[in-house]
């Protein structure tokens, strides 16, 4: 079983397992899986053989293979080969209630755990006859049962001590003397354990004086089968449990500024130390599925994970020729507990939904604030504002309408012809508000929340309708919950405020007597955008101007200045026009003229000569380098930046 030169040994099964997990060609991969389970089946065969006393007590029994009805193995075969009814009865009687093995320290321990040494047969029996024990299957069969050739005490256990003679009717209708071992003897109870066959002794011309002519027959074999076949099934399953005992979980795959990262959790009961690899599954779950190595985690170094440990692999290198797919296999190869060259694997999916906002339209309400003004005394030896008046108007946003699309990275299910569903819940929320807002999904109103009801396809479009005035500083976000429980949150791009102002001011520069007075007035239009700060967006146009734009100049007065021109950056639009800029001496007569000019300036907002805000902007989603690496591995090799159009609906009085 452990001979590495054998084609179907335990070590061969380990090699086949790794190859079956990582083979690219689907036909070869299927053959490797078949060979793997053949190897495991042959290991299981050897373990099941250990339940047969003929094997574990070194009987010579070549005729058993010829189905001569004179051996335990041949008798067992005869019990379920006649017809379907007999087969069903055999399954129900001997195999329906397996007795499991205690978790072994090695696969060899399923055969011989080195607990029984000939002097302690009690270690092969539990609290009752069906209790699992830590002994190997060979130890149990050897210590508890005779075989055809070992009926006269050739082994330390069992012996004739404590056996009770009993007469039973054989399957042939004869009454034969048997020897029974009742419960309480420290071994498995058996009625009968062996038989007395005087007639057989005569026919075989056994030497005189060897009474009581011990033998075994179908009644004895039945007792062996009642105890050992349920254990044979349980211990055979123990081979599979032990082979596949390595357990991993991929809890998260994401990216940050440093690159792609993955959290791996050792969910098994044993320490793991080895190399972890990611293998991509292309055309997964189909006969065309190909597999290629995506990455060796941790630069190929051996990583040690104690039971229950979580390890974060960072800066995972994604090959330049990687083909994106959502489905992968995490493969571990190394030491698992005390076993070297073990293999463990976990199929995992990296679900991703691409949330693409298409538009934002603001419903607006125009209002003007009361004129504002202030005055102050001049400061000595400086340039200061001594009087200002302004008129401002703005558009209160009274409704929000957002449209967008949803696309997942999941492959198409051949049965439904739809991508495999991964979304469980969709809501739109304002930060700080526990109540979601009205939502339309795939053209149908869903109230305030979309919830999955079955295996329906994931939604592909969404609309947010919120007719409520909101605090402008709070962001609106679409919150998508995956069936795994993880959430994706995308803050909606929107216009948060817009207004126009007409202001006039009087300034005094008294650094040089008698000083100079400035009378100026300026018109301006201002707007601000709200962008998702957790993702990259750039403003490409705002109010008819390409962005970014910095086309402003300063007009100097004393130690102060006044700007005019247009500025459009990531968050702000500002356009300023100076319509009055006159200087006067600070003498009494000149100051009176300055006051006359100041008073003659009529403040109007919005001003018929502008500037105005066009209630139109366009922003574009861009991708960071680390994000591109993540998308190239799990979503798409060429994500296309998308744009969002922002407008105002129902706007009046912008001129």
BAMIZA-596014 format. One record per residue (C-alpha): residue number from 1; residue in one letter; chain; x, y, z. Coordinates in steps of 0.2 Angstrom, whole numbers. Each point is the difference from the previous one (the first is absolute). Layout:
<rs>
R, NUM, A, A, X, Y, Z .
...
</rs>
This chain:
<rs>
R, 1, X, A, 0, 0, 0 .
R, 2, X, A, 15, 12, 4 .
R, 3, X, A, 12, -7, -13 .
R, 4, X, A, 3, 14, -12 .
R, 5, X, A, 5, -11, -14 .
R, 6, X, A, -17, -7, -1 .
R, 7, X, A, -11, 7, -13 .
R, 8, X, A, -16, 2, 11 .
R, 9, X, A, 8, 3, 17 .
R, 10, X, A, -4, 14, 12 .
R, 11, X, A, 14, 11, -6 .
R, 12, X, A, -6, -3, -18 .
R, 13, X, A, -17, 6, 5 .
R, 14, X, A, 7, 16, 7 .
R, 15, X, A, 9, 3, -17 .
R, 16, X, A, -15, -4, -10 .
R, 17, X, A, -10, 12, 11 .
R, 18, X, A, 11, 15, -3 .
R, 19, X, A, 1, -4, -19 .
R, 20, X, A, -19, -2, -1 .
R, 21, X, A, -2, 17, 8 .
R, 22, X, A, 12, 9, -11 .
R, 23, X, A, -1, -9, -17 .
R, 24, X, A, -4, 12, -14 .
R, 25, X, A, -7, -13, -13 .
R, 26, X, A, -18, -5, 5 .
R, 27, X, A, 2, -18, -7 .
R, 28, X, A, 16, -3, 9 .
R, 29, X, A, -7, 8, 15 .
R, 30, X, A, -15, -12, 0 .
R, 31, X, A, 12, -15, -2 .
R, 32, X, A, 10, 6, 15 .
R, 33, X, A, -15, 1, 11 .
R, 34, X, A, -5, -17, -5 .
R, 35, X, A, 18, -6, 4 .
R, 36, X, A, -1, 9, 17 .
R, 37, X, A, -16, -9, 5 .
R, 38, X, A, 7, -16, -6 .
R, 39, X, A, 15, 2, 11 .
R, 40, X, A, -11, 5, 15 .
R, 41, X, A, -11, -15, -3 .
R, 42, X, A, 15, -12, 0 .
R, 43, X, A, 6, 8, 16 .
R, 44, X, A, -18, -2, 7 .
R, 45, X, A, 1, -19, -6 .
R, 46, X, A, 16, -3, 11 .
R, 47, X, A, -9, 8, 15 .
R, 48, X, A, -15, -10, -2 .
R, 49, X, A, 11, -16, -2 .
R, 50, X, A, 5, 4, 18 .
R, 51, X, A, -17, -4, 6 .
R, 52, X, A, 2, -19, -5 .
R, 53, X, A, 8, -11, 13 .
R, 54, X, A, 7, -11, -14 .
R, 55, X, A, 11, 14, -5 .
R, 56, X, A, 5, 7, 17 .
R, 57, X, A, 4, -17, 7 .
R, 58, X, A, 10, -6, -16 .
R, 59, X, A, -11, -14, -6 .
R, 60, X, A, 4, -8, -16 .
R, 61, X, A, -17, 1, -9 .
R, 62, X, A, 3, 0, -19 .
R, 63, X, A, -16, -10, -3 .
R, 64, X, A, -10, 15, 6 .
R, 65, X, A, 4, 9, -15 .
R, 66, X, A, -8, -14, -10 .
R, 67, X, A, -16, 2, 10 .
R, 68, X, A, 0, -17, 8 .
R, 69, X, A, -12, 1, 14 .
R, 70, X, A, 13, -4, 13 .
R, 71, X, A, 6, 18, 6 .
R, 72, X, A, -6, 15, 8 .
R, 73, X, A, 3, 11, -16 .
R, 74, X, A, -9, -13, -11 .
R, 75, X, A, -15, -1, 12 .
R, 76, X, A, -2, 19, 0 .
R, 77, X, A, 0, 1, -19 .
R, 78, X, A, -13, -14, 0 .
R, 79, X, A, -12, 11, 11 .
R, 80, X, A, -3, 13, -13 .
R, 81, X, A, 3, -7, -17 .
R, 82, X, A, -16, -10, -3 .
R, 83, X, A, -13, 14, -4 .
R, 84, X, A, -5, 17, 3 .
R, 85, X, A, -10, -5, 16 .
R, 86, X, A, 14, -9, 7 .
R, 87, X, A, 11, 15, -3 .
R, 88, X, A, -12, 12, 8 .
R, 89, X, A, -1, -12, 15 .
R, 90, X, A, 19, 0, 1 .
R, 91, X, A, 2, 19, 0 .
R, 92, X, A, -13, 2, 13 .
R, 93, X, A, 7, -13, 11 .
R, 94, X, A, 19, 3, -1 .
R, 95, X, A, 3, 17, -8 .
R, 96, X, A, -14, 12, 5 .
R, 97, X, A, 7, 6, 16 .
R, 98, X, A, 19, 2, -2 .
R, 99, X, A, 11, 2, 15 .
R, 100, X, A, 12, 14, -3 .
R, 101, X, A, 19, 0, 4 .
R, 102, X, A, 7, 12, 12 .
R, 103, X, A, 9, 14, -9 .
R, 104, X, A, 17, -8, -4 .
R, 105, X, A, 17, 8, 1 .
R, 106, X, A, 4, -8, -17 .
R, 107, X, A, -9, -11, -13 .
R, 108, X, A, 11, -15, 6 .
R, 109, X, A, -8, 2, 17 .
R, 110, X, A, -17, -5, -7 .
R, 111, X, A, 8, -17, -2 .
R, 112, X, A, 12, -1, 15 .
R, 113, X, A, 0, 15, 12 .
R, 114, X, A, 14, -9, 11 .
R, 115, X, A, -12, -1, 15 .
R, 116, X, A, -2, -19, 1 .
R, 117, X, A, 15, -10, 5 .
R, 118, X, A, -7, -17, 3 .
R, 119, X, A, -1, 3, 19 .
R, 120, X, A, -14, 13, 0 .
R, 121, X, A, -15, -5, -11 .
R, 122, X, A, -11, 11, 10 .
R, 123, X, A, 6, 15, -10 .
R, 124, X, A, -9, -7, -15 .
R, 125, X, A, -17, 1, 8 .
R, 126, X, A, -10, 16, 5 .
R, 127, X, A, -13, 3, 13 .
R, 128, X, A, -12, -10, -10 .
R, 129, X, A, 2, -12, -15 .
R, 130, X, A, -4, 15, -12 .
R, 131, X, A, 11, 13, 8 .
R, 132, X, A, 14, 7, -11 .
R, 133, X, A, 18, -4, 7 .
R, 134, X, A, 17, 7, -5 .
R, 135, X, A, 6, -17, -5 .
R, 136, X, A, 4, -4, -18 .
R, 137, X, A, -12, -12, -9 .
R, 138, X, A, 13, -14, -1 .
R, 139, X, A, 3, 1, 19 .
R, 140, X, A, -19, -2, 3 .
R, 141, X, A, -2, -15, -12 .
R, 142, X, A, 16, -8, 7 .
R, 143, X, A, -4, 2, 18 .
R, 144, X, A, -19, -5, 0 .
R, 145, X, A, -2, -14, -13 .
R, 146, X, A, 7, -17, -5 .
R, 147, X, A, 4, -4, -18 .
R, 148, X, A, -1, -17, -8 .
R, 149, X, A, 18, -4, 3 .
R, 150, X, A, 2, 8, 17 .
R, 151, X, A, -13, -9, 11 .
R, 152, X, A, 12, -8, 13 .
R, 153, X, A, 7, 16, 8 .
R, 154, X, A, 14, 4, -12 .
R, 155, X, A, -3, 19, 4 .
R, 156, X, A, -1, 7, 18 .
R, 157, X, A, -18, 5, -3 .
R, 158, X, A, -14, -6, -1 .
R, 159, X, A, 2, -16, 11 .
R, 160, X, A, -12, -13, 7 .
R, 161, X, A, -1, 8, 17 .
R, 162, X, A, -18, 6, 4 .
R, 163, X, A, -8, -8, -15 .
R, 164, X, A, -17, -9, 3 .
R, 165, X, A, -5, -15, -10 .
R, 166, X, A, -17, 1, -8 .
R, 167, X, A, -9, -11, -13 .
R, 168, X, A, -6, 9, -15 .
R, 169, X, A, -9, -6, -16 .
R, 170, X, A, 11, 2, -15 .
R, 171, X, A, -6, 7, -17 .
R, 172, X, A, -1, -18, -6 .
R, 173, X, A, -12, -4, 14 .
R, 174, X, A, 12, -10, 11 .
R, 175, X, A, 3, 4, 19 .
R, 176, X, A, 18, 4, 3 .
R, 177, X, A, 10, 4, 15 .
R, 178, X, A, 7, 18, 0 .
R, 179, X, A, 9, 11, 12 .
R, 180, X, A, -7, 17, 4 .
R, 181, X, A, 9, 15, 8 .
R, 182, X, A, -13, 11, 9 .
R, 183, X, A, 2, 18, 4 .
R, 184, X, A, 11, 5, 15 .
R, 185, X, A, 15, -10, -5 .
R, 186, X, A, 10, 15, -6 .
R, 187, X, A, -2, -4, -18 .
R, 188, X, A, -14, 1, -13 .
R, 189, X, A, -14, -11, 4 .
R, 190, X, A, -3, -14, -13 .
R, 191, X, A, -13, -14, 0 .
R, 192, X, A, 8, -11, -6 .
R, 193, X, A, 19, 4, -1 .
R, 194, X, A, 5, -18, -6 .
R, 195, X, A, -8, -17, -3 .
R, 196, X, A, 4, -18, 4 .
R, 197, X, A, 1, -11, -15 .
R, 198, X, A, 2, -18, 5 .
R, 199, X, A, -6, -7, -17 .
R, 200, X, A, 11, 12, -9 .
R, 201, X, A, 15, -6, 10 .
R, 202, X, A, -4, -18, -5 .
R, 203, X, A, -1, 4, -18 .
R, 204, X, A, 16, 9, 1 .
R, 205, X, A, 8, -14, 10 .
R, 206, X, A, 6, 12, 13 .
R, 207, X, A, 12, -8, 13 .
R, 208, X, A, -9, -7, 15 .
R, 209, X, A, 0, 10, 16 .
R, 210, X, A, -3, 17, -8 .
R, 211, X, A, -18, 1, 6 .
R, 212, X, A, -11, 10, 0 .
R, 213, X, A, 5, 2, -19 .
R, 214, X, A, -2, 19, -1 .
R, 215, X, A, -6, 7, -16 .
R, 216, X, A, -9, 15, -8 .
R, 217, X, A, -16, 0, -10 .
R, 218, X, A, -13, 12, -7 .
R, 219, X, A, -7, 3, 18 .
R, 220, X, A, 17, 5, 6 .
R, 221, X, A, 3, 11, -16 .
R, 222, X, A, -16, 9, 2 .
R, 223, X, A, 6, 6, 17 .
R, 224, X, A, 16, 5, -7 .
R, 225, X, A, -9, 10, -13 .
R, 226, X, A, -12, 8, 12 .
R, 227, X, A, 14, 8, 9 .
R, 228, X, A, 13, 2, -14 .
R, 229, X, A, -10, 5, -15 .
R, 230, X, A, -7, 16, 8 .
R, 231, X, A, 18, 5, 5 .
R, 232, X, A, 6, -4, -17 .
R, 233, X, A, -12, 13, -7 .
R, 234, X, A, 4, 13, 13 .
R, 235, X, A, 19, -3, -2 .
R, 236, X, A, -1, 1, -19 .
R, 237, X, A, -8, 16, 2 .
R, 238, X, A, 14, 5, 12 .
R, 239, X, A, 12, -1, -15 .
R, 240, X, A, -10, 13, -10 .
R, 241, X, A, -2, 11, 16 .
R, 242, X, A, 18, -1, 3 .
R, 243, X, A, 5, 3, -18 .
R, 244, X, A, -11, 16, -1 .
R, 245, X, A, 2, 6, 18 .
R, 246, X, A, 10, 15, -5 .
R, 247, X, A, -13, 15, 0 .
R, 248, X, A, 2, 17, -6 .
R, 249, X, A, -11, 16, -3 .
R, 250, X, A, 3, 15, -10 .
R, 251, X, A, -9, 13, 10 .
R, 252, X, A, 4, 16, -10 .
R, 253, X, A, 8, 5, -16 .
R, 254, X, A, 2, 19, -3 .
R, 255, X, A, 13, 13, -4 .
R, 256, X, A, 8, 15, 8 .
R, 257, X, A, 13, 13, -5 .
R, 258, X, A, 14, -13, 2 .
R, 259, X, A, -9, -13, -12 .
R, 260, X, A, -11, -16, 1 .
R, 261, X, A, -2, -8, 16 .
R, 262, X, A, -8, -16, 6 .
R, 263, X, A, -5, -7, 17 .
R, 264, X, A, 2, -19, 3 .
R, 265, X, A, -7, -9, 15 .
R, 266, X, A, 6, -17, 6 .
R, 267, X, A, -16, -8, 5 .
R, 268, X, A, 7, -17, 3 .
R, 269, X, A, 6, -7, 17 .
R, 270, X, A, 18, -2, -5 .
R, 271, X, A, 14, 12, -3 .
R, 272, X, A, 4, 4, -18 .
R, 273, X, A, 17, 5, -7 .
R, 274, X, A, 4, 1, -18 .
R, 275, X, A, -3, 9, -16 .
R, 276, X, A, -17, 7, -6 .
R, 277, X, A, -5, 2, -18 .
R, 278, X, A, -15, 8, -9 .
R, 279, X, A, -5, -9, -16 .
R, 280, X, A, -13, 8, -11 .
R, 281, X, A, -15, -9, -7 .
R, 282, X, A, -5, 5, -18 .
R, 283, X, A, -17, -5, -6 .
R, 284, X, A, -3, -7, 17 .
R, 285, X, A, -12, -15, 3 .
R, 286, X, A, 0, -5, -18 .
R, 287, X, A, 9, -13, -10 .
R, 288, X, A, 11, 14, -8 .
R, 289, X, A, 7, 6, 17 .
R, 290, X, A, 18, 4, -1 .
R, 291, X, A, 11, 4, 15 .
R, 292, X, A, 15, 12, 1 .
R, 293, X, A, 11, 5, 14 .
R, 294, X, A, -5, 18, 5 .
R, 295, X, A, 13, 2, 14 .
R, 296, X, A, 11, -8, 13 .
R, 297, X, A, -4, 9, 16 .
R, 298, X, A, 13, 8, 11 .
R, 299, X, A, 13, -1, -13 .
R, 300, X, A, 0, -19, 2 .
R, 301, X, A, 7, 0, 18 .
R, 302, X, A, -7, -13, 12 .
R, 303, X, A, -13, 7, 10 .
R, 304, X, A, -5, -7, 17 .
R, 305, X, A, -18, 1, 6 .
R, 306, X, A, -6, -7, 17 .
R, 307, X, A, -17, -7, 1 .
R, 308, X, A, -12, 14, -1 .
R, 309, X, A, 13, 13, -6 .
R, 310, X, A, -4, 13, -13 .
R, 311, X, A, 14, 6, -11 .
R, 312, X, A, -1, 15, -12 .
R, 313, X, A, 10, -2, -16 .
R, 314, X, A, 5, 17, -7 .
R, 315, X, A, 7, 7, -16 .
R, 316, X, A, -6, -15, -10 .
R, 317, X, A, 9, 0, -16 .
R, 318, X, A, -12, -2, -15 .
R, 319, X, A, 8, -6, -16 .
R, 320, X, A, -1, 12, -15 .
R, 321, X, A, -9, -13, -10 .
R, 322, X, A, -13, -5, 13 .
R, 323, X, A, -17, -4, -7 .
R, 324, X, A, -14, 7, 12 .
R, 325, X, A, -12, -13, 8 .
R, 326, X, A, -10, 1, 16 .
R, 327, X, A, 3, -18, 5 .
R, 328, X, A, 16, -7, 6 .
R, 329, X, A, 8, -14, 11 .
R, 330, X, A, 12, 3, 15 .
R, 331, X, A, 12, -14, 1 .
R, 332, X, A, 11, -4, 15 .
R, 333, X, A, 15, -12, -1 .
R, 334, X, A, 11, -3, 14 .
R, 335, X, A, -1, -7, 18 .
R, 336, X, A, -17, -3, 8 .
R, 337, X, A, 2, -5, 18 .
R, 338, X, A, 12, -14, 0 .
R, 339, X, A, -2, -4, -18 .
R, 340, X, A, 13, 7, -13 .
R, 341, X, A, -5, 3, -18 .
R, 342, X, A, -18, 1, 4 .
R, 343, X, A, -12, 9, -12 .
R, 344, X, A, -15, 11, 5 .
R, 345, X, A, -11, 11, -11 .
R, 346, X, A, -15, 11, 0 .
R, 347, X, A, -10, 6, -15 .
R, 348, X, A, -5, 18, 2 .
R, 349, X, A, -9, 14, -9 .
R, 350, X, A, 5, 18, 0 .
R, 351, X, A, -18, 8, -3 .
R, 352, X, A, 1, 18, -7 .
R, 353, X, A, -14, 11, -6 .
R, 354, X, A, 5, 15, -11 .
R, 355, X, A, -12, 14, 6 .
R, 356, X, A, 0, 14, -14 .
R, 357, X, A, -10, 15, 4 .
R, 358, X, A, -6, 8, -17 .
R, 359, X, A, -9, 16, 5 .
R, 360, X, A, -5, 11, 14 .
R, 361, X, A, -14, 13, -2 .
R, 362, X, A, -4, 12, 13 .
R, 363, X, A, -17, 7, 3 .
R, 364, X, A, 2, 18, 5 .
R, 365, X, A, -9, 15, 8 .
R, 366, X, A, 7, 17, -2 .
R, 367, X, A, 1, 12, 14 .
R, 368, X, A, 9, 17, 5 .
R, 369, X, A, 7, 5, 16 .
R, 370, X, A, -3, 17, 8 .
R, 371, X, A, 13, 13, -5 .
R, 372, X, A, 15, 0, 12 .
R, 373, X, A, 12, 13, 4 .
R, 374, X, A, 13, 5, 12 .
R, 375, X, A, 12, 15, 4 .
R, 376, X, A, 16, 2, 11 .
R, 377, X, A, 12, 13, 4 .
R, 378, X, A, 16, 1, -9 .
R, 379, X, A, 15, -9, 7 .
R, 380, X, A, 16, 10, 2 .
R, 381, X, A, 14, -2, -13 .
R, 382, X, A, -8, -14, -10 .
R, 383, X, A, -13, -4, -14 .
R, 384, X, A, -17, -4, 7 .
R, 385, X, A, -18, -1, -5 .
R, 386, X, A, -11, 13, 8 .
R, 387, X, A, -16, -4, -8 .
R, 388, X, A, -8, -14, -9 .
R, 389, X, A, -18, -4, -6 .
R, 390, X, A, -6, -16, -9 .
R, 391, X, A, -15, -9, -8 .
R, 392, X, A, 1, -19, -1 .
R, 393, X, A, -12, -12, -8 .
R, 394, X, A, 1, -19, 0 .
R, 395, X, A, -9, -16, -6 .
R, 396, X, A, -6, -11, 14 .
R, 397, X, A, 0, -18, -5 .
R, 398, X, A, -17, -7, 4 .
R, 399, X, A, 1, -17, -10 .
R, 400, X, A, 13, -12, -5 .
R, 401, X, A, 0, -12, -15 .
R, 402, X, A, 14, -12, -3 .
R, 403, X, A, 1, -13, -14 .
R, 404, X, A, 14, -14, -2 .
R, 405, X, A, 4, -17, -5 .
R, 406, X, A, 6, -16, 9 .
R, 407, X, A, 11, -13, -7 .
R, 408, X, A, 8, -15, 9 .
R, 409, X, A, 15, -10, -5 .
R, 410, X, A, -8, -17, 1 .
R, 411, X, A, 0, -13, -14 .
R, 412, X, A, -16, -4, -9 .
R, 413, X, A, -9, -15, 7 .
R, 414, X, A, -3, -12, -15 .
R, 415, X, A, -17, -6, 7 .
R, 416, X, A, -8, 18, 3 .
R, 417, X, A, 11, 9, -13 .
R, 418, X, A, 2, 14, 13 .
R, 419, X, A, 15, 4, 10 .
R, 420, X, A, 0, -9, 17 .
R, 421, X, A, -8, 11, 13 .
R, 422, X, A, 10, 8, 13 .
R, 423, X, A, -10, 14, 7 .
R, 424, X, A, -12, -1, 15 .
R, 425, X, A, -5, 18, 4 .
R, 426, X, A, 0, 17, -8 .
R, 427, X, A, -4, 16, 9 .
R, 428, X, A, 4, 19, -2 .
R, 429, X, A, 4, 10, 16 .
R, 430, X, A, 5, 17, 6 .
R, 431, X, A, 14, -1, 12 .
R, 432, X, A, -7, 1, 18 .
R, 433, X, A, -17, -4, -5 .
R, 434, X, A, -6, -18, 4 .
R, 435, X, A, -15, 1, -12 .
R, 436, X, A, 4, -5, -19 .
R, 437, X, A, -8, 11, -13 .
R, 438, X, A, -11, -6, -15 .
R, 439, X, A, 8, -11, -12 .
R, 440, X, A, -4, -7, -17 .
R, 441, X, A, 9, -15, -6 .
R, 442, X, A, -1, -7, -18 .
R, 443, X, A, -14, 13, -4 .
R, 444, X, A, -11, -6, 15 .
R, 445, X, A, -3, 9, 16 .
R, 446, X, A, 6, -11, 15 .
R, 447, X, A, -5, 12, 13 .
R, 448, X, A, 16, 4, 10 .
R, 449, X, A, 9, -16, -1 .
R, 450, X, A, 4, -14, -13 .
R, 451, X, A, 1, -17, 8 .
R, 452, X, A, 4, -16, -8 .
R, 453, X, A, -14, -13, 0 .
R, 454, X, A, 7, -15, -9 .
R, 455, X, A, 12, -3, -14 .
R, 456, X, A, -6, 15, -11 .
R, 457, X, A, 14, 9, -10 .
R, 458, X, A, 9, 14, 8 .
R, 459, X, A, -7, 17, -4 .
R, 460, X, A, 8, 10, -14 .
R, 461, X, A, -7, 18, 2 .
R, 462, X, A, -5, 11, 15 .
R, 463, X, A, -8, 17, 3 .
R, 464, X, A, -1, 10, 16 .
R, 465, X, A, -14, 12, 2 .
R, 466, X, A, 0, 11, 16 .
R, 467, X, A, -12, 15, 0 .
R, 468, X, A, 7, 6, 17 .
R, 469, X, A, 11, 15, 4 .
R, 470, X, A, 16, -7, 8 .
R, 471, X, A, 15, 7, 9 .
R, 472, X, A, 12, 4, -14 .
R, 473, X, A, 15, -6, 9 .
R, 474, X, A, -6, -18, 2 .
R, 475, X, A, 4, -12, -14 .
R, 476, X, A, -13, -11, -9 .
R, 477, X, A, 6, -18, -3 .
R, 478, X, A, -6, -16, -8 .
R, 479, X, A, 4, -15, 12 .
R, 480, X, A, 0, -17, -8 .
R, 481, X, A, 1, -15, 11 .
R, 482, X, A, 7, -16, -7 .
R, 483, X, A, -7, -18, 4 .
R, 484, X, A, 17, -2, 9 .
R, 485, X, A, -5, 14, 12 .
R, 486, X, A, 13, 12, -7 .
R, 487, X, A, -5, 17, -5 .
R, 488, X, A, 5, 12, -14 .
R, 489, X, A, -4, 18, 3 .
R, 490, X, A, 1, 14, -14 .
R, 491, X, A, -4, 18, 4 .
R, 492, X, A, -10, 8, -13 .
R, 493, X, A, 8, 15, -10 .
R, 494, X, A, -11, 15, 2 .
R, 495, X, A, -1, 19, 0 .
R, 496, X, A, -2, 5, 18 .
R, 497, X, A, -2, 19, -2 .
R, 498, X, A, -1, 14, -13 .
R, 499, X, A, -2, 19, 2 .
R, 500, X, A, 3, 17, -7 .
R, 501, X, A, 6, 16, 9 .
R, 502, X, A, 2, 18, -4 .
R, 503, X, A, 10, 10, 12 .
R, 504, X, A, 8, 17, 1 .
R, 505, X, A, 13, 6, 12 .
R, 506, X, A, 10, 16, 5 .
R, 507, X, A, 18, -3, 6 .
R, 508, X, A, 12, 13, 7 .
R, 509, X, A, 19, -1, -2 .
R, 510, X, A, 7, 12, 12 .
R, 511, X, A, 18, -6, 1 .
R, 512, X, A, 5, 17, -9 .
R, 513, X, A, -9, 16, 5 .
R, 514, X, A, -13, 5, -4 .
R, 515, X, A, -4, -17, -7 .
R, 516, X, A, -10, -8, -14 .
R, 517, X, A, -18, -6, -1 .
R, 518, X, A, -6, -14, -11 .
R, 519, X, A, -18, -2, -6 .
R, 520, X, A, -2, -17, -8 .
R, 521, X, A, -14, -12, -4 .
R, 522, X, A, 1, -18, -5 .
R, 523, X, A, -13, -13, -7 .
R, 524, X, A, 3, -19, 3 .
R, 525, X, A, -8, -17, -2 .
R, 526, X, A, 6, -15, 11 .
R, 527, X, A, -4, -18, 1 .
R, 528, X, A, 7, -15, 9 .
R, 529, X, A, 0, -19, -4 .
R, 530, X, A, 0, -15, 12 .
R, 531, X, A, 11, -14, -6 .
R, 532, X, A, 4, -17, 7 .
R, 533, X, A, 16, 3, 10 .
R, 534, X, A, 3, -19, 1 .
R, 535, X, A, 1, -2, -18 .
R, 536, X, A, 8, 11, -14 .
R, 537, X, A, -11, 12, -10 .
R, 538, X, A, 6, 15, -10 .
R, 539, X, A, -10, 14, -6 .
R, 540, X, A, 1, 2, -19 .
R, 541, X, A, -12, 14, -3 .
R, 542, X, A, -10, 12, 11 .
R, 543, X, A, -13, 13, -6 .
R, 544, X, A, 6, -1, -18 .
R, 545, X, A, 19, 2, 5 .
R, 546, X, A, 13, -14, -2 .
R, 547, X, A, 7, -5, 17 .
R, 548, X, A, 12, 2, 8 .
R, 549, X, A, 1, 18, -4 .
R, 550, X, A, 9, 15, 8 .
R, 551, X, A, -3, 15, -10 .
R, 552, X, A, -1, 14, 13 .
R, 553, X, A, 10, 16, 2 .
R, 554, X, A, 2, 12, 15 .
R, 555, X, A, -2, 19, 0 .
R, 556, X, A, 10, 7, 13 .
R, 557, X, A, -4, 14, 12 .
R, 558, X, A, 12, 5, 13 .
R, 559, X, A, 5, -16, 9 .
R, 560, X, A, -16, -9, -5 .
R, 561, X, A, -7, -7, -16 .
R, 562, X, A, -16, -5, -9 .
R, 563, X, A, -1, -15, -11 .
R, 564, X, A, -10, -2, -16 .
R, 565, X, A, -1, -14, -13 .
R, 566, X, A, -5, -18, 1 .
R, 567, X, A, 6, -14, 11 .
R, 568, X, A, -7, -18, -2 .
R, 569, X, A, 9, -14, 10 .
R, 570, X, A, -5, -17, 7 .
R, 571, X, A, -13, 6, 12 .
R, 572, X, A, -4, 19, -4 .
R, 573, X, A, -6, 11, -14 .
R, 574, X, A, 3, 19, 2 .
R, 575, X, A, -2, 14, -12 .
R, 576, X, A, 3, 18, 4 .
R, 577, X, A, -2, 16, -10 .
R, 578, X, A, 5, 17, 7 .
R, 579, X, A, -12, 14, -6 .
R, 580, X, A, 7, 15, 10 .
R, 581, X, A, 18, 4, 5 .
R, 582, X, A, 3, 18, 3 .
R, 583, X, A, 12, 8, 12 .
R, 584, X, A, -1, 17, 8 .
R, 585, X, A, 10, 11, 11 .
R, 586, X, A, -4, -1, 19 .
R, 587, X, A, -2, 19, 0 .
R, 588, X, A, -17, 6, 6 .
R, 589, X, A, -6, 5, -18 .
R, 590, X, A, 6, -16, -8 .
R, 591, X, A, -7, -11, 14 .
R, 592, X, A, -17, 8, -4 .
R, 593, X, A, 1, -4, -18 .
R, 594, X, A, 5, -18, 5 .
R, 595, X, A, -15, -1, 11 .
R, 596, X, A, -11, 6, -15 .
R, 597, X, A, 7, -13, -11 .
R, 598, X, A, -2, -14, 13 .
R, 599, X, A, -19, 5, 3 .
R, 600, X, A, -3, 0, -18 .
R, 601, X, A, 4, -18, -2 .
R, 602, X, A, -16, -10, -1 .
R, 603, X, A, 2, -18, 7 .
R, 604, X, A, -9, -13, -10 .
R, 605, X, A, 1, -19, 1 .
R, 606, X, A, -2, -9, -11 .
R, 607, X, A, 8, 14, -11 .
R, 608, X, A, -7, 2, -18 .
R, 609, X, A, 18, 1, -5 .
R, 610, X, A, 6, -16, 9 .
R, 611, X, A, 9, -9, 5 .
R, 612, X, A, -12, -15, 1 .
R, 613, X, A, 2, -18, 5 .
R, 614, X, A, -6, -12, -13 .
R, 615, X, A, -5, -14, 11 .
R, 616, X, A, 10, -12, -10 .
R, 617, X, A, 16, -10, 4 .
R, 618, X, A, 8, -16, -5 .
R, 619, X, A, 12, -11, 11 .
R, 620, X, A, 9, -16, -5 .
R, 621, X, A, 5, -15, 10 .
R, 622, X, A, 18, -5, -1 .
R, 623, X, A, 9, -14, 8 .
R, 624, X, A, 16, 0, 11 .
R, 625, X, A, 14, -12, -4 .
R, 626, X, A, -3, -12, 14 .
R, 627, X, A, -19, 0, -4 .
R, 628, X, A, 5, -4, -18 .
R, 629, X, A, 10, -15, 6 .
R, 630, X, A, -15, -7, 9 .
R, 631, X, A, -12, 3, -14 .
R, 632, X, A, 12, -8, -12 .
R, 633, X, A, 1, -16, 10 .
R, 634, X, A, -18, -2, 6 .
R, 635, X, A, -12, 11, -11 .
R, 636, X, A, 7, 6, -17 .
R, 637, X, A, 17, 4, -7 .
R, 638, X, A, -6, 16, -8 .
R, 639, X, A, -12, 10, 11 .
R, 640, X, A, -7, 14, -10 .
R, 641, X, A, -2, 17, 10 .
R, 642, X, A, -17, 6, 0 .
R, 643, X, A, -8, 17, 1 .
R, 644, X, A, -14, 7, 10 .
R, 645, X, A, -11, 15, -6 .
R, 646, X, A, -6, 12, 13 .
R, 647, X, A, -14, 12, -4 .
R, 648, X, A, -14, 10, 8 .
R, 649, X, A, -18, -3, -3 .
R, 650, X, A, -14, 13, 1 .
R, 651, X, A, 13, 14, 2 .
R, 652, X, A, -7, 18, -3 .
R, 653, X, A, 8, 17, 1 .
R, 654, X, A, 18, -5, -3 .
R, 655, X, A, 3, 15, -11 .
</rs>
